[in-house]
């Protein structure tokens, strides 16, 4: 006898993805892997994307035909509509692929989330059309035509993203529902029921629960109603027309689990295990990974552990650092040297040892902003109106220009343009005692600027644990949520702060 059993890792909150692995008592080919929700969600995403593709391409053809028939817009001779049609098709394929980023929420998008998704799709569509015009050196196509097409496409995409997924899912799954009974403790069953209810559009319907012996199931009138005991499972499956059993293996004995599998097989029900990571680990997990028969949960997602992402980030670092070192740093260093000679004679640069990626030590470069000898008062962070800082040094610190030599560290590969700011070694030890997750910020290279600094959390934090906690929270968000778009946003925000420094800068 061969049993197919789905293993579902359940994170307990709707923003966490479901990862499912199936196995038999003998190896199961990859193409036969069974998934609890993934196949339905993938199918919904594909059909939704296909609907948008067809709608926008059809809109383009209709607009071209309308303009030609009515003469509403006068075109110059020589517009190659086939090239632009290919561009529209390419842009929509790009948008189709990008839908994977919202796959887990596609059927539950709010109006504002649909607007955000539509804005991204319109940007891709406009970017491709502009690229086609630039590549073909086409000056014949009307800008008015392109503007109208993009605006009309935006309206169609917004309506499609907001209203189409739920209606499409209702059509696809209304006659193929998974009537589910949950075998778990009352609290786990309630959380799973809430999670599945948020995906009711995929045909998930929790009928009730069965709890372990000695575990109360709450009020009979509650949403997760108790249906009985494991001894009554066969009759429950028949009476309630159950076609899916989801069980928390941790809550039941080997004998009880065997009974569940036998009764489910006899009734022709799917059996799936789930694990509530929140109740198991006590904290929310940022990443869950399944590799064949093993499932792993982690506190950090670490997108920069992907070498492709590392290559993208390194390319951005070099694209910014090389011009800065070659063009900006030499004249700026000359200006700083003159100011030093007038206000505080001594070396232009100041080096300090800091911790980098994986807590490896390196020397950071900065313009000296304190009088000679004061920089070596280790462990003492600069304060507002600090007597150790001379006048021009205060200007350098306020505008962050003192950090510009760190582009040399970026070229050396010791730092990145954006990332968690490196602190003094003494502060590392002190801050780690105050915030337990402090050293997780060392999972990525330190940066000249960071997410915390771009959002105003900069300056002195010694003796201010609440400010330190917010800064570390932002650093960990960066570790977990890195993207090229996030780096560009941080760089742009930092550039604005150089021109208009925040009050926390001194």
N, C-alpha and C positions, 0 to 999 in steps of 0.2 A: 504494500500500500504506500502510495506517495502522497504526501500532504503539501499543498502550496499554502504558505503562510506569509502574509505581508507584515513587515516590520516598519512601523511608522514612528519617527521621532517627532514628538509634539512639544512645541515650545510654550504653549499655554497662552500666548498673546497673538492677536491677529496679524501683527506686523512681521512675525517670524515665519519663514517659509516652512513648508512641510517637505521633508526628505523621506523617500520611501525606498526600501530595499526589500525584495522578495527572495525567498530561497526555498529549496526543497531539501529533502533528506539526501538527495543527490544533486550535483551541480546543476544550476538552472541557466540556460543560455541567456545572454544579455537581452536579446530581442523579446524574451518572454517575461522580463521583469514587470511585475504588477505594481501599480501605483494607486494610492488611495484617491488623490485628487489631481495628480499631475497630468494624467492623460486627458482628462476632461478640460482642465484649465488650458493645456497646450492647444487642444482642438479649438477651444473658444477663442484664444488669442489668434490662431491662424485664420479662422473664418472671419473674425472681426477685421483683421488686417487686410484680408482679401476683399472684403466689402469696401473698405476705405480706398484700396487701390483702384478697384473698378469704378467707384463713384468719382474719384478725382480725375482719372483718365477720361471718363465719359464727360465730365464737366469741361475739361479742356477742349475736347472735340466739339461739344455743343457750342462753346463760346467762339471757337474759330469759325464754325459754320454760320453762327448768328451774325458775326461781324462781317463776314464775306457777303451774306445775303442782304443785310440792311445798310452796309456802308457806314455803320456807326463810327468806326475808326478807320481812317485812311492809312493804308500801309504803303511803304515804298515797294517797288518791284524787287523780288529776290529773297523774300523771307523763306527760309527753309523750315517749314513746319515739322517735317519728319524728325529733324534734329532736336527740336524743342519737345516733341512728343516723347522721344527717347529719354530726354532729360527728366520729364515728368514721371515716366515709368521708373527711372533709376531712383529718383527722389522718394517715390512711394515704396519701392523695395527697401530703401534705407529706413524709411519710417516703419515699415513692417518689421524689420529686424529689431529696431529700437523698442518695439512694444514689449519685448521680453523683460525690460526693466520695470514694467508695471503689471506684469502677468498675474502676480498673486493678488492684485487689487482691482483688476480690470472690471469686474462686475459690481464693484462697490465704490467707484470713483465719485467723489463729491463734485459739485459744479466747479469749484475753484481748482481741484485737481485736474478735472477735464480741461479747464482753461490753460493750466500750466503745460499739460501734455500737448494741447493744440498749438500753443506758442512754439514749442520745440519743433513740432512737425512743420509749421509754417516757415520757420527759420531754415530748415533743411531744404524745403521746396524752393524758397527764394534763393538760397545759396547755390543750388544746382542750376537754376535758370540763369543766374548771373554768371556762373562759371561757364555755361554753354555759350552765352553771348560773348564773353571775354575770349574764350578759346577759339571761337570761329570768327572773331572780329566783326560780329554782325551788328550793324548800326541800323538795319532796316526794321527790326521788330519794334513795335510801339511800347514805350514805357507805360503808357496808359493801359494798354492791353495786359501787360504783366501785372500791374498794380491791381486791376480789377480781378484778374484771375486768382491772385494770391488772397485777396480779401474774400472772394466768393468761396474759395477753397477753405479758408479759415472758418467760415460759417458752417460749411458742410462737415468739416472735421470736428468742430465743437459739438454739433448735434449728434454726430456719429459716436464720438467718445463718451458722451454723457448718457445717451439714451439707448444706443444700439446693443451694448454687451448684455444688459439684463434681459432685454427682449429676445435677443438671439439665444441666450442660455435657457430662457423659459421655453422657447420653441424646441430646443434640442433635448432638454432633460426632463420635461414635464411628465413624460410617460415612462421614464427610466429613473426612478428615485431609489436611493439606498435607504431603506427603512432600517435604522441602526439601533442596537441596544449596546449600552456602554457598561462594561464590567470593571468597576474601579471604586475607590473610596468616594464618599459623597462629594468632597471638595474637588477631587480630580475629575469626577464625572460632570460636575457642574461647569468647571472651566472648559472641558472639552466640548460640552454641549453648547456653550456660548460661542466657542470658536467655530464649530461646525454650523451653527445657526447663521453666522456671518457669511457663510458660503452656501446658504440654502439654494441660491440660484444655480449651483452645480448639482442639485438633486440630492443633497444631504438632509436627512430628516431623522433626528434622534427621538425615538419613541419613549425611552425610559432607561433605567439603569438597574443593575444588580450589584449590590455591595457585598464585601466579604462578611463572613460570620462575625458578629459582634460590632460591626460598623453600621451606625444608623444611617438611614438614607434621607433624612430630612422630612419635610412636610409632604404628605402624599399629594397635596394639591400643587406642589411646586413644579417648575418647568421640567426638572429632571425627576420624574416620578419613579418610585421604586416599583419594580414589577414582580419581585419575589426573590427566591434563592436559586442557587446553582442546581439544586435537586429538581427544581421546577423548570429548568431551562428548556427542555424539549417542548413542553406544552406552551411555554412563552413564545418560542420561535414560531410555533404553528399558529397560535391564537393571534399574535400581533403581525403575522406575515413578515417576519424579519428576514432580510437578505444580507445583513452585514452585522458581525459581532466585532466590537473593538474592546480589547482587554488590556488592562495594565498588569503585566505579568508579575510585577513586583508585589502586588497585593494578594496574590493567590498562591496556594501550594502547588507542587508538581501534580498531585492527584487531581486537584480541582481544575488545573489547566488541561490535563488529559481529558477530563470529562467534557470540558468546553469544546475542545477540538473534535471529539467524537460526536457530540450532539450537533455541532455546527455542520460537520461533514454529512451526517445523516439527514439534516434538513436542507442541505444544499446552500449553506450560507458562506459568505466570505468571512475569514477570520484575520484580524489584524491586531498586532500589538502596538501599544503607544506608550510613550514615556514623557511625562510632564517634567521638562527640565527645570522649571521654576521650583516645583516642589522637591525635586531630587537634589538640586545643587543649591537651592536657597537664593540664587541670584539669577537675573536675566542673562541669557547667553547671547553673544553677538554673532556667533558662527556655529553652524552644525554641518558636519561633513560625513557622508556615508561612502565607504569604500568596501564593496563586496559585503562580507559579513560583519564588518566592524563599523560602528558609528562613533563619531567624536564630537564633543561639544567644547567650545572655547569661549573665553571672555572677549577675545578680540578677533575681528574678521581679517585684518591685515591684507588689504588688497595689494600693498606694495611687496608682498611676498611673491607675487607673480612677476617673473622676469620681464615680461612684456611691459607691464606697468612701470617697472624700474627703468626700463629703457626709455619709455616716454618721459618719465620724470627727469631722467638724466639729460635727455635732449633739451628739455625746457631749461634746465639749470645752465647748460652750456650756452644756449641761445641768449640767455640773459647775462650770464657772468662774463663771457668773452668781450662783448662790447663795453661792459662796465669797466673791466680791468684795462682794456686797451684805450678807451676813449675818455672815460669819466675819471677814473682813479688818478692818472698822472696830473692833470691840472688841479684836481681837488687836493691832492697830496701837497702840491706846491703852495696852494692857498693856506692849508693847515700849517705847513712848515713856517710860513711867514708869520701867521698869527701866534704860533708857539714862540717864535723869536721875540715877538713884541710883548707877550703876556706871561709866558712860562717856558723859559728855555729848557731844552731837554729833547729826548728822542720823540720823533713824530708818532711812531707806532708803539703800541703796548700789547704784550702777549700774555695770555693767561691759559692755564691748563683747564680743560673742560672734559666732560664725558660725552661721547658721541654714540653712534649706532652700537647697540649691544654693550653699552657702557665702556667702550674702548676710549682711551685717553688721547687727546690731541691738543694742540696749542691754537687758540683762537686769536685772530688779528683784529685790533681795533685802533682807531686814532686815540692817542692819549688825551684825556679830558681833565685829568687831575694833575696837581703839582707833583713834580718828581718826588718819589718816596711815598706819597700818599696812596698810590695804587697798590702798594705792597701790604697795606693793612688788610690782610686776608680775612674773609668772612664778614666784612662790613659792607653792606649794600648802600649805595648812594641814596641820600635822602633829599627832600626839597630844601633848597638854599644851603646845600652842603658846602662848608668852607673849603673842602679839599678841591672843589671843582672851580677852575678859573672861568672868566666871563665867556671867552670864545668856546671853551669846552662845554659850558652850559648850553650854548646855542647848538653845538654839535649833537649833544645828547637829546635836546628837545626835538630836533628835526630828524633824529636817527642817522644823521650823516656819519657819526662816529662808527657805525656798523659797516660802512661801505668796504673797508679792507677785507671783510669776511668773504667777499666775492673771490678772493684768493683761495680761501678754504674751500669754496665751492668748486673751483677749478681743480684743486687737489683731491676732490672726492670725499673730503672729511665732513662737509656740510651740504645742505641743499638751500635753494633760495627760500623755500617755505618749509616749515616743520616746527616742532616744539623748540622754543628757545633754550639753549644750553645755560645752565646755572653754574655758579661756582661749586667746586667739589664739596666745600664745607656745607653749602646750602643743600646740595643733593642729599647728604646724610640727614640733615635737619628736617628737610621737607618730607623725606621718606618716612620719618617717624610721625609726622603730622597727617599724611595722606598715604594710606596703605598701598594704593595702586600707583604711586608716584613713578616707580621705575618702569612701568609699562610704556611710558612716553619714549623710552629708549629703543623701542621696537623699530623706529624709523630714524633716519638721519636728522640731526638738529637743523634748524633753519635760521636764516638771517631774520626772517619774520615768521609769524605763525598765525593760526586761526584765532588764538586768544588775543594776540596783539592787534590783529586787524579789526577785532570787535571791541577794542578799548580796554582790555585787561592787560595792562602793562604797568611798568614802574615797580615801586617797592611793595613787597608782599610779606616781608619778615614781620612777625607779630600780628599778621592779619590772616588767620586761618580760613576765613570765609572767602577772601579774595583768592587765596592760594587754591582752595578747592575748586572755584570756578575756572581758574586758569588750567588746572590739571584736567578738569572735565572737558574743556575745549581741546586740550592736547589729545586726550583719548578719543574724542570724536574724530579728530583728524586721522589718528591711527586707524580707526575703524572705517571711516567713510572717505578715504582719499580718492580723489578723481582729478583729472586734468582741469576740469571746469572749476573745481574748488581751489586748486592752486592759482589759476588765473584770477579768480575772485579775490583771493588773499593778496596777491601782488598788486592788483588795482586799488584795493582798499588801503594798502600800505603806502602806495604812491600818493594817494590823497592826503594821508597823514603827514607825509614829508612836507607838503605844501601848507597844510593846516593842522598842526600838531594837536592832539587831544590834551585835556587838562592833566591827565595822568602822566604825561611826558615831562621829565625833568632830569 
